[in-house]
């Protein structure tokens, strides 16, 4: 087991989780309900959820030294970015702004896939 990878996982997951938990406790009940409905929506899970899950797989991979986790991470990230690009295109007020967002998503996907190989 790689101790550096365990520390990295604890820092990259633990610190944001603590900050989000602290912010959640400061919210009013109405804001908490709005957050729950937003996070459990299909759109959120299909975009940000898949991207976050792929990053978790990428952080866990050095601990278990299983290369199949990188493959799963790449697939989940790709699906999340493609679905995100699709939703950006559908909901854009200006197609020019949508094209810029989609190009940046494609660049992010290319960089991510380049890093994991």
N, C-alpha and C positions, 0 to 999 in steps of 0.2 A: 504494500500500500504506500502511496505517495503522500507524505505528510504535507508537502507544499500544496498539493491539490486539495487536501481536506481543509487547510487554512483558507485557501482562496475561495472554496465553496462556502465556508462559513462566513467569510467577509462579504462576498458578493450576494449572498442570499440573506444573511442575518441582518446586516445593517439596513438595507432597504425594507425588509420585513418589519423591523422595529420601528422605522420612521413611518411606514404606512399604518401600523397598528396604533401608534401614538396619534396620528392624524385622524384615524377612524374614531378613536375615543373622544376626540374634541368635537366631532360632528354632532349636529342635532339629530333627533330621531327621523325627521323628514329627509335630511341629507343622507342618512344611513340607508333609508329605504330606496332613495334614488340611486345610490351607489350599488346596492344589491341588484336592482333591476338592470342597471347598465352592465355590470360584470357578468350576470348570468344570461345576457342576450346572446343569441346565436352569432351575431355579427362580431361581437367582442371576442367570443371564444374562437371563432374561425380565423381571426386576424391576430390580435395581440396575444391571445392564449396560445396559439400554435408557435408563434415566434418566441414567447417566453419559455414554453416547454422545450423548444429546441435548444435554447441557451442553457437550460438546466441540464439537458443531456450532454451538452458540450462541456459543462463544468464537472459533471460526474464521470465522464469518460476517462480522465487520467487516474482516477482513484481505482477503478476496476480494470483498467488497461484493456478495454474491449473496443475494438475498432468499429464494430457494428453500431455502437452508439453514435459515432460521428456520421455514419450513413443515415441513421434515423434522424439525427439533428439536422442534417442537410435537407432531407425530404420534408420534414415538418416546417423548417424555415422557408423553403421554396413554396410550399402550399400556402403558408400564411402570407407571404409577400404577394403571391399571385391573387389570392382572394382579396387582399387589401387593395391591390391595384384595380381590381374589378369594381370594388365598392367606391373607390375614388372616382373612377370614370362615370359610374352611374349617378353619383350625388354631386358632381362638380357643377358649379354655376358657370364656369368658363372652361371650355375644353382645352384651352391653351394652358391653364394652370394644372389641369388634370394630366396633360401630357408631361409637364415638368415634374410633377409628383411621381408619375409612373416611370419616367427615366431615372429619377433618383432612387426609386425602389429597385429597378433593374441593376443599377450600379451597386447598391447595397447588397443585393443578392449575389452578384458576381464577386464582390469582395469577400463576402461570407464563405462562398464555396471555394474561393482561392485560399482562404486562411485554413479551412479544415482539411485541405488535401495535403 
